[in-house]
Amino acid sequence: MIRVFVYGTLLVGESNHHVVAPYVLSVRPGRVRGALFDAGAYPGLVLSGCGGETDVEGEWLVVTQEGLNRMDELEEYYGPGARNDYERVWVRDSRREECEGWIYLWKEPRGYPRIHGGSWREYARRKQELGSML
């Protein structure tokens, strides 16, 4: 059983969920402490060091090994010490300490704007609504 916390486009119903959907065994809501950043079509998450960390909303997916392999590919994670876009590290849920697993994150914000509120879904919805008003 492999548990992975997702907070952006891999969430159920979001644009990249299809990548992992065939390999998902279960889904539970969850939260981790950190800060979200807007990289355009997807978010990045930094766990600490940015100040103002908040509970980031997401889902804990239980996936097969093939599902983890597909997520590694999507997130451009090639293994420890490699030139990765995202790092894959072990985290605990901020509200349920018994829930832990992998997460893909950035080491720093990379100059992208902060997403306040801790929800990629809510932020992306508002961003789309504002875009359609222009």
C-alpha positions in Angstrom: 0.0 0.0 0.0 1.5 3.3 -1.1 0.0 6.6 0.2 0.6 9.9 -1.6 -0.7 13.3 -0.7 -1.8 15.3 -3.7 -2.8 19.0 -3.6 -3.0 20.2 -7.3 -3.7 18.8 -10.7 -3.6 15.2 -9.4 -6.7 15.8 -7.2 -9.8 13.9 -8.2 -11.6 15.8 -11.0 -8.5 17.9 -11.8 -6.6 18.0 -15.1 -4.0 15.3 -14.4 -6.0 12.9 -12.2 -6.4 10.7 -15.3 -2.6 9.9 -15.1 -3.1 8.1 -11.7 -6.8 7.2 -11.7 -6.4 3.6 -13.0 -4.0 2.9 -10.1 -6.0 4.5 -7.2 -7.2 2.1 -4.6 -8.7 4.7 -2.2 -9.0 8.5 -1.6 -9.3 10.4 1.7 -9.3 14.1 2.3 -6.2 15.5 4.1 -4.1 18.5 5.0 -0.4 19.2 5.3 1.4 22.4 6.6 3.1 24.4 3.9 2.7 27.2 1.4 1.3 26.9 -2.2 2.7 28.8 -5.2 1.1 29.4 -8.6 3.2 28.1 -11.4 0.5 28.8 -14.0 -1.3 25.5 -14.8 -0.3 23.8 -11.6 0.9 24.6 -8.1 4.1 24.0 -6.2 4.2 23.4 -2.5 7.0 24.3 -0.1 6.7 22.7 3.4 8.6 25.3 5.4 10.9 28.3 5.4 8.6 30.7 3.5 6.8 32.1 6.5 3.0 32.0 6.9 2.6 28.3 6.4 -1.0 27.2 6.5 -3.0 24.0 6.2 -2.9 23.0 2.5 -6.0 21.0 1.4 -5.6 17.9 -0.6 -6.2 14.2 -0.8 -4.4 11.1 0.3 -4.4 8.6 -2.5 -3.6 5.0 -1.9 -2.0 3.8 -5.2 -0.3 0.8 -6.6 3.5 0.8 -7.4 2.6 1.5 -11.1 0.6 4.5 -9.9 3.6 5.9 -7.9 5.8 5.3 -11.0 3.3 7.3 -13.2 3.3 10.1 -10.7 7.1 10.1 -10.5 7.1 10.5 -14.3 4.5 13.3 -14.3 6.3 15.2 -11.5 9.7 14.7 -13.1 11.1 12.9 -10.1 14.0 10.6 -11.0 15.2 9.6 -7.6 17.2 10.8 -4.6 20.0 13.1 -5.7 18.9 13.4 -9.3 17.9 16.7 -11.0 14.2 16.5 -10.1 11.6 19.1 -10.8 9.8 18.1 -7.6 11.3 16.2 -4.7 9.3 13.2 -3.2 9.5 13.2 0.6 7.6 11.6 3.5 5.1 13.8 5.4 2.3 13.5 8.0 -1.2 14.9 7.8 -1.4 18.0 9.9 -4.7 16.9 11.5 -4.3 13.1 11.7 -0.8 12.1 12.7 -1.5 8.5 12.0 -1.9 9.4 8.3 1.4 9.7 6.5 2.9 9.1 3.1 4.7 10.6 0.1 4.3 14.1 -1.3 5.9 16.0 -4.2 7.2 19.4 -3.3 9.6 22.2 -4.1 12.6 23.2 -1.9 11.8 26.9 -2.4 9.1 29.1 -4.1 11.1 29.7 -7.3 9.8 33.2 -7.6 6.2 32.2 -8.2 3.3 34.1 -6.6 1.9 32.8 -3.3 -1.5 31.1 -3.2 -3.3 32.3 -0.1 -5.9 30.1 1.6 -4.3 26.7 1.1 -6.6 25.3 -1.6 -5.5 24.9 -5.2 -9.1 24.0 -6.3 -10.6 27.2 -4.8 -7.7 29.3 -6.2 -7.9 27.8 -9.7 -11.7 28.3 -9.7 -11.4 32.0 -8.8 -8.6 32.4 -11.3 -10.7 30.9 -14.1 -13.7 33.1 -13.1 -11.6 36.2 -13.2 -10.1 35.2 -16.5 -13.5 34.8 -18.1 -14.5 38.3 -16.9 -11.6 39.9 -18.8 
